[in-house]
């Protein structure tokens, strides 16, 4: 007996596919548009579930579009910053985590961070 069922994809893979489709859109896109863009392989309800999970993670935003929603991917920098914050929030010794992070930066990134924090003269010039 031959098994003709499609191979199941992991949640992370589906989220990546949906985000990729949204990034290709010219603006906010509906779940139906995302479903079509992905070749109609996923059920509409699956696309909605994935978009809702991405919304909870801060990876997308949505706005009302008639009786539905139009979805927009979060900017990459904002998403990376949220991930970094989540990791930091999960640690009990924030000072140690931040200190280890900063000491692991290359000199250019350290200067950039100091400039962003308003301390441009403290970039190890001493």
N, C-alpha and C positions, 0 to 999 in steps of 0.2 A: 504494500500500500504506500502510495506516494503522498507526502505532506505538501500541499500547495499553499499553506498559509504563509503570509508575509512574516519576515523576521521582525520581532519586536525591537523598537529602538528605545534607548534609554531616555529618561526625562531630560537630562542635560543636552543630549543630541537634538531632541525636538525643540527645546528652548533656543538652542543655537540656530536652528533652521528658521524658526519664526523670527528671531531678532535679525537674522541676515536678510530675510524678506522685507521686514519693516525698514531696514536701512536702505534698501533699493528703491523704496517708494519716494515719490516726489514731494510728499507731505504726509499728513496723518492718513492712515489706511484702515479700512474696516477689516473685520475678521474674515469676511467673505473674500475680500481682495487677497488677503494673506493665503487663504485656502487655495484660491485659484493659482496664485503665484507659485505655490508648492506643488502644483500639478494635480490638485484635488485628491491626493493620496490620503490625506487626513480628514476625518470627519469634522464637520463644522463645530460640533460640541467639543472635540478634542482641541481645536485651535482656540476656542474660547477659554477652555481650562488652562491651556499653556499661557495665554495672554494674561489671565487673572493671576497665575503664579508669578509671572514676570512683574506684574503691577505690585504685588505684595513685596517683591524683592527690590523694588525701586528701579527696575531695568527698563520700564516703559511707563508712559503716562497715557491717560485717555481723556477724551472730551466727548460730550454728547453730540451725536450726529443723527438727528431724526429720532427714530425709536431704538437706535443702536449706539455704538460708540466708535470713534475713530481713535486709533492707537498710534503713538509716536515713541520711538526708542529714546532712551535717555542718552545723553552724551557720554562718550567713553570715559572721559576724565571724571565726570561725576559718579559714574558707576564704579570705577576703580577706587575713588575716594571713599564711597560707601562701604566697599569691601574691606578697605584698610581700617575704617572706623569700627566695623563689626568685629574684626580680629582684635583690635585694641580693647574694645568694650568687654570682650570675653576673658581678658586677663586680669588677675587680681593686682599685679604689680605694674601699673601703668608706667611709672617712672623708669623701671628697668627695661621694659619693652621699648619705650621711646628712646632711651639712651642707647640701647643696642642698635636700634634702627638708624639713628643719626650717625653713630660711629661706623656703621657699615656703608655709608654713602660715599660716593667718590667725591673728590674736592669740588668739582663743578656743581654737583647736585647739592652739596653742603652750602656752597655760596648762594645758590638759588634759594634754598630753604631759608637761610639767614636773611636774605633780601626780602623774601615774602613775609617774614616775621618782623621786619623793620629794624634789623641789626646788620646793616651791610658792612660795617667795619670789624665785625667779630669773626671773620672767616679764617681764623688760624694765622693771623698776621703777627704772631708774637713769638 
